[in-house]
Amino acid sequence: MTNRERLTPEGFQAPCRVADLTAPIGSLWESWYSHSSTAQRLQMFALVRRQGLLYAHQLPPLNTARSTVVTRLIQGEDATPACFDSLPFTPHDTDLDTCQRLAVARILASPDLSLLQGTAGTGKSRVITEVLRQTRARGWRTLVISSPNGLNQCLQRLDPQQVVCLGGSGPPALLLANQMEVLRLQAIATSQRELDAVRQRIAKLPARDDLIRHADEILLKVARLRTALADTSKQMDSLNTTLASEFASLPATLKLRNTHQTVVSEMAQRAEDIRKRLAAIEAERRARAVLLPTLQAQIDARQKGQWWSLAWWIALIGGDPVAKVQTVTHQQDQADKDLASSREQLQSIADQQAKCPAVLDAQLDSLRQSEVESRKNALVARDAQIRSELADAEKQWSELAFGEDIQAISASGVEQLSRKHSAMEADLSSKRDACDRLLLDLQRGDFLGELILKSALVVGASLDEVPAEAGFDLVVIDEAHRLTDRELSLIATRGKRCALIADADFTLSPGIIPGPNALSHSGPLEKEVPARPTSGTRPHQEKAATRTPAPETEPGFRRLWSRFYVDPRGWPTRWQLSEGRLIARLRPPRPEQAGWLHREPVYDRPDVELRIIAPPEEDPFLSEVAFPEQTSLAEAREFIYREFQTLAVEAGGANAGWRQNGSAIVLDFMPNLSGQERAGCVNTSEVNDGFRAGSVSDEDANDQENPILTLEPGIRERLAPGGSAGWVTACLEFDSSSGWDTEKARHWAATRLGVRACGRATNLVRSYRFTEGLASTLDALLYQDVKSTCVQGLRFVPIPKDTGRAIEGGLLKSDSVVSTSHSPRPRLPRGAGLELDLSDRQHLPEPPRLPSDVLSLLPSEGIVNLSEVEAIIDYLTHILSDPNVTDRMDRKGGVGVVVLTPSSAQATLLRAMIAKTPLSANHAGRMEIATPEGFRHRESLIAIISMNRSHASRAVPFAVEPEHLAEMLTRGAEEVVIFADPGALGRRAAWFGSLEFQSEKDGLREQNLLRRLCACWPEVLPADEPLPRPTRSRETGEKADWGERGASPLQTRSEGSSV
C-alpha cells in the first residue's frame, strides 16, 4: 500500500455500495420467477422434480420485455421514446409552484420514462407525495424506491390507507411488519369473536326443541301483524278517495254549512232594513226640496216690500223664512250623509255576500285538510305500532331460530325446522373447526404480508428491499443518481412506467476549478490565471496538476438527463447594460479568441456596433451587438431578429413547457419572478401540461413595462422582469389564426431553440429551505458558475482557534471584512495534526480528556478529532443558551441544530461526549448528531459540520464521497457552521487528482468544492496559490461563457486590441 493508497476514515478499503453491481435485486430465483412465463415455470418445476434441486446456471435468461423502452434508454441503446401530451390535473397540494406542478403532470402523463432533478430544498419530496396522491386517486399501484429518510418525507403526509413500506424503511405506522402485526391482532380478535358466537349458538341447540313447539304461535302472530300492516298500508293509499266520498256527510261539514247559511240570511235581513231606511230618507228629502222654493219666494217678497203679495203676508204671519231655510238646508245635508252611510253599509253587505261562497270553500278545504291529517296520523301511529310488534316477533324468532328466514320456513311449514335441526348442528361444528384452524394460522401470520402487498396502492422500499413483483403501474426511484445502470434497469422492470428523481450535480465538471475569489470577485474572469505548475511546485504536485482524469462511466441518470433536458438558461444569448450601452451577447468567444476582436458599425445604423471575432484559420462570427443606451429592449430584439434572423432569447426559467392559452399556442419558460413582480405582470391559467404557468397578462399587453415583440406573423415574444438588462423572455406565443398549430410550433421551436418536442425532464431550481442570503451563497457555491459579492449564512470555526488574525473568540464570520495584508502562509500549509487514529490506541488521549467509558464505545478503526468535538460542545452550549435561538427552534419544530460529520467514528464520539454534558438532558429534542447518509432528506435550523480530518504533513480526503460534503452544507435552513483545520483544508484544496481511496474524478470534485469553500475565507488558502479559471460548463461540458451572467471580456479590452 503506497502513501496515497490508504484506508478510508472508516477503515474500509473503498466505499461500499448498498447493492452488489453483479447481483440482481432480491434473490436470483425471485427475479427470474417474476419475469418468466408460465411455460418456463412449469419446465423448471419439472426439472426440480427430476433432480431434486435446481442450479442457478439452469435458469433461462430473464425476460424484461415489458420495460423495453425504459431499459434500452437506461442502457444507452438507440430507442426513440414516444411523444405524449399531458392533461390538466387538480393538485391536492395547492402550494406547489409552477415547476413542481409541471413535474407532477409530466410524471403522470409519461408512458414510459420521466426525469426530475432539483437542488437542495426545492421540493422534490413534495412532488413525489403529490404524484402518489394522484396515482392513488387514479387507482394505480405505485412503487417508491428511496432511502429511509426519503420514504419518511414522501409517505408521512399520505393517508395511511393502502400504503405499506417494506423492511425497516419508512414511517413506523406504514411498515409491513407493523401492519402485519396490527392486522394479525385484529384478525385474531375478529376470529375469536366469531368462534365465541358459534360456541354460544351450539350451546343453545338443546333449546331448539322448545322453539319447534312454540313456532306455530310465533308464525301466526307474524302473519296476523303482516296482514294488519298491509291493511294499514291500503288505508293509507286510499285515504284521499275515502275522505272524498265521506266528506259531505261529516257532522263537521254539515255544521259548517248550517253556520254559513245562517250568516247569509242575517246579512240579507240587514240589507233589507237598510234599503227601507234609504227609502224613508229619500221621501223626507224630496218633501224638504219642495219647501225650499216657497221659502225663498217669501224671503224675496219681504226683502222687496211686496206687502200686497201673499208670500209677504205668509212670511209675516208664519215667522222668519230665513231661519226656516237654514233649518231645511241643514236637514238636507244630514239626509245626504245618512244616505251615503246607508249606501256604504249596503255595499259592504253586498261584498260580504259575494265572498261568502269563497269563504265557505276555504273553510271546507281547511276542514278537509284537518281531517286528512288526523286520519293520516292515526294510520301512521297504527302502522308504527304494528311494525314494532312485528319487529319484536321477528326478533324473538331470530333469537330462537338462530337467524333462519321466517318467510322461507313459514312457506313449507313448521316441520321444516326439525329437518334443518341436524343440518344446523353439523354446520356449526364445521364453523367451529374452521375458526380454530384460522386462529392457528393467524398466530403464524405467514400469508398476511402477501395479502397486504396485494391490496396496497403505494409500496415504499429501499434499494435492498425491492419487491420481486412486476405489476406496478408506476415506479418512482428517488436518488436515482446514486444507482448504477444495472440497478436502474432491474428496478424499472417492476412497472409499466418509471420516474427518476435525483439531486442536481453539486459542482461543475471535475476539470473546472474556480479562482481564489470565485465567490467574491466581481471583475472579468480573464484576469484569473490558468492553473499551471510553477517553479516552486513540488514534483508530486506537478504530477498531480498535469494528471489527466481517468475516463469513468457517467451514471445512467446523468446520461439520460443530458439527453432529454435542455436548460433554457444555457442558451448563449445574454442582454446587459455596460459602459453606457445595451449589449446583446449572441455567441461567446473562447478565452484564446477574445483578442481577435473587430468592431464595425452598421452601415444604416452607425450608432449600432457589431463586435466580430475573426481568429486565424477559423471562420469569423458575430459575438456581440452593442446598441445605444437609450435603445429600448424591444427595438434591439426586433433589430437582431430582423437583420440576423437570430432569436435573441434570454430565458428566465430552467424549464420550457407547452400550453394552450385561448387561440394561442404558448411556449412558456416559467421565469422565477418574485411575488410582487408576478402579481404585477403575470396571471395564471390552466395548461396542457397540467400545471399553472405564468405569462404576461392581457391587461398589461400594451404597457411599456411588459413589452411584447412581434417576431414573425403570428409569433409574439412576451417579456418579464429579470436578467442583467431588466427583462427576460417569459414565453413565445404562436397564433392559431395565423396558421400555427401545435406540430408546426414545436418544430419551429426545436429548429430555432433546440427545445424538445416531448418534455420528459423537469428541473427544480427554486429552493424553499434556506434563508435568502444562505440560499444565494449555496447556489453560487454548489450549483452555479457565478460570483457572489457577499457570502452570507456560512461561518467558519478554525481548529485550533488561534489560526489566522481575523478570528475573534474562535468564530470567523464569512461576511466580515478580513484583512489579508499580513504575510502569507507557506505555499502548502501544514495541518495541525489533531486527528486521532482509533486503530492506534497507544497514542489516544488519557482520561479525563477522553474518558474510558467513552473510549469503550468507539469502534476499533476510524479517524476522530477530539479537539473539534470539544469546540463543537462549547459552541452548542453557547447557542442553546440563547433564548432567541431556542425560540426559533421551537417555532420551527423538529431538529433545531444538527451536527454532521463524514465519519461515523466521529459521530459516535460526539454522541458519547455530549451525553456527559447537560446538553443531553436539557436539549435532547432540539439537537441530533448524524452522518450525511443518516440525515439525508432532512433539515434543521442550524447545521454544524465537523470536517474531522487534521493531518499534520499530507493532504487527506475529507469524505468517502464528495457528495457528502455538499449534503452537509445543505442541511441548515438559516446557518451553516464549519469546524475544520484550516491547514488540512487548504492543503487538500491544493491537491490535484486522486487521493487515497478516492478516484481521479471524485478527488477532483472534492478539490473543486473545497477550493470554492476556501475562497470564502482567503486566509485559509494561500494567497499566492494560482487557481485555474473555469473552462467548461457544468452540465454540457462546453466552454464556459464568462461566468453565465457576468460581464463580457470583450468590454474590458481597449479599442486598440490586436485583431
Phi, psi and omega in degrees: 000122181282177180295335181260001180245067182259173178287161175288168177301340180269357179092009180260156181289325181203158179298135182261137177271159180293317183247140176294140183292334185262351183257138176290162179289130186081184179286159180298321180295318180296318179296317181291318184295324182290340182249356185275160177272170181295321180297319179295321179296316179297323179296317180293322178297320177296321178294323178295319180295326180284317186268334186089345176204173184227129178271151183296324183289347180275351179285133175296162179300151180295142178258105181246036184292337185290340179241042186302312185296310182297314182297318180293324177295316181293322181281358176084010177284163184278090177240132180260105181289153182283148176283159180210156176243132181274155177247151179298152177221159179260111184288142173284325177265102184285352180272001177296137179277183186299311184291326178294320177293324177299318179298316179298315182297320181290322178295319181289328186270339184296132179280346184217303189220137173220152184234144176219127178230144180203152175284178183294135175078016181269000174094031178295321179294324178293324177296316179298318179298317179295321177299317180295322177295319180292317180293323178293324176295330178276354182082015178282149169264125188237135175252127180246122178250120181199176174286165180304317178294322178297319177295322177299315182293321185281325190257344185290338179270000180272154170295126186293352180295129176062033175234132182216146177241135181274152177065219181253018182260137176110175178302142183303323182292341183260356182295140182300318181297317179293319179294322177298318180293317179297314179296322180296316180294320178296317181294323178296317180296318180295316180295324179294322177295318178297320179295318178297320179297319179296319180294322177296319178294323178295322179294335180270359181301321179300333180282002182290330178298317176299323178300317183295324180290327181262008185292324182298317181298316181295318182294319179296319179297317179296318179297318180296316181293324179291325176294318178295323179294322178293321178297317178299321179294320177296317178298324178294320181290325183262016184300312182295319180295315180298316181293325179298324180280334184259352190292320184295333183262005179291141178305320180297321179294315179297317178299318180295319179294318179299316179300319180295320180295318178300315180298318180296319180295317179299320180293323179294320179296317179297323179294322179294317178300319180294322180295319178298317179298320178298320181294319180295317179297320179297320181295314179299321182294321181292323179296316179294326178297327178288326183288329185299317180296324180296315179295324180293324179292325178293320180296320180293318181294321180291319180293327182270355179068034180277078185285344181278351183270157179294323182298326181291318182291325178294318179295325181290320183279317188280348182110183185291116179290333181296316179296323178295320179298317179297320180294316181295319179298319178295321179294323178296317179298318180295323178295322177298318179295319179295323178297315181296317181295318181293320179296321179297318178296320179295320179293321179298318179295322179296319178296318179296322177295326179291328182276347185303317179298319179294319178298320179296317179298317180298316179295325176293318178297316178298318178297321180295316180297317178299319179293321178297314181297318180298311179294323181294316179299321178295319180291320179297316179298319179294318179299316180298319179296317180295317180296321178297315178295323179293318179297319178297319180293316179293322177297318177300318178294317182297319180293323181278325185264007177059040174087007179293146181289119184290326180292318180295322181289319181293335181290326184255356178099167183290334182298343180292332181297317181294326179290330180274353184298310181293323179295324179292322178299316179294322181294318179294324177296320178296318178296322179296317179294321180295319178296322178297316180294320180296321178297322178295317178296322181291332176297325177277317176070030184294322188270354185291324180299314178296322179297317180294317181296321181293329183268349183282137175269336178233122179240122177254143182203154171273178184295329181278355186235028181294126181291155180281346181297142183238027184253023181279148177281330181214137175242120178254119182250107176274154183055043183294338180290347179270354186262152176279169179300320182293319179296317178298317181296317181293318180291324182296334180288353181281349184215171179285329180220161188222139176237122181257124180245133184212160174277150177293148178299126193281346177223177171289180179299158188304332182282353184262118178228120186287167179285174184296338180246034186297336182257356182227346183279131183248001180276182181293144183288344184292349176281345177289143186267126176300145182289126174209147180299133177263175183295334181269004183285137179287159183301316182291331177289319180297321178295319179291323183291330182262004183288137177269127181302138178292140180295130178232148180288128179288140179305152184301320180297318182297324178293316178297321181297314180294338180277319188260343185257132173240119182273112179300335179288344181274357177296143192292338186293130174223138177249135180204157175256122183207136176055038178073018180228154172266113187257129171251108179269111186266321180212115182285139176279161171287158184305321181285349179266349187296337180282346183261064187256131171245139175244123181226131174280153176286140188300310182267001175221078185299337181283353177259125184250132176261130178250109189248135175260122181233075180287155180293143177061022176222157179287135176291158179211154179279120183263313184219156172232124182252125180250158173300154185297328183282354179293131178287154181296323179296316180296319181294317180295316179295325178296314181295319182290323182287318187275324187244000184051041180244129180272100185276070184264122170248097186287144181265352182237170183266000182224154174235130182223144179267143176207166179249124179237090184069237179268004183255140172263121191246131169258103188263130178263000172048065179295147180275087180269154173286169182299320181291318180295319181294324179292331184274331187226004186229137169241168183246148179208153177292144186230166183294330181280003175086003178249174177252114186254158179266138175212159181295132185288154180294329181295331182260016186297325182261006181280137180293338179288342180230080188294150173232125183250141175260113182272310178219168175303118179090359180241123179236144177248121179257139183251161177217158181299142178147172177080170181294326181271000177101344183220144172230165179282121178275318182194164171244134182245135178243116186279123180294330180292344178264012176099004181273132172239179186296315182296317181293319180294319181291324176295319178298316181293322179293324181287316185276324188241346183078023180284133180293142179292326180243120181276102178255344185244132179234135183245123177261122184236349182267114184271138178248003185272316193266162169292166187299315181294315180293323178298316179296320180294312181293325178297318178289325184286322190253322195243336188243155173261060181233168182246125179259131183283343181212128179263120184236148175087348177258133176232149181234128175245107181286142176237114006286165189288338185276013180282130175085160181260347183263016183262130178238119178066025179082003184235126179241117178277137183289335182265010176278160179277117186250129178274130180245024182283348181289166183294137182291159177285176175301159186302315174249105185293154178261144177282168182280346180068038183268350182286151182238133178267115184292341177286344178254081185291340183290334184258012177281151181298150179274158171300150011270357182298317175239094184301152182294324179292329175290318180299325180292338180275343184282149178290168182282343180226156178130168181247132176230164181224097184293328179295319177295321180298316180295319179294322180294321178297318177298318181292319177298318178299322181293310186284328181281351173272355179271116181299328179297320180292314181293327177295318178296321178296317181292323178293323180289322182082162180074208181284126180273321180221134179238138175255117184248142177212142179291344185258126176291330177294319177295321177297320177296318178296319179299314180299317182293319181288321179291328179296340180269003180248165176296346180301323184296323182275325186273332187225034183298324181280348183264344185229160181207147176244129185205165169267167180303321180293325182283342182246018179292144181068018179232170181211163176217170180292316181233135176244126177251128185247123174258106183287336166079307188288138179202067179279146188280330193229354183218162177284138181227148175286152183258344182212154177296318177234139180300331180298336180296324178294316179295322179296320179294323181292338186254020179265341182267136182273327182246325187208144176234123182244126185250125174254120183201161173277114183301323180295313179296323180294314179293324180292321177294322180293340180267358182265126181264146170084199184289157182206123181052240184278353183280142175284175179300316183292312181295324179297316178293324179294317178294319178299319180300313181294318181292327176293319175298319181292319179295333179295343177288332181231093187301332182287347178283317181264135179305133185292332183267010180277112180289140180240140178290149178277159176298136180236344183223152181285147183298318188261319187266341184080000180279168180299142182287160185246062175059036176081040175060274187257013184281182181286150180284134177294339179295333182280344183271349181271153181281172181293338183268026180297145181292142183241000000 
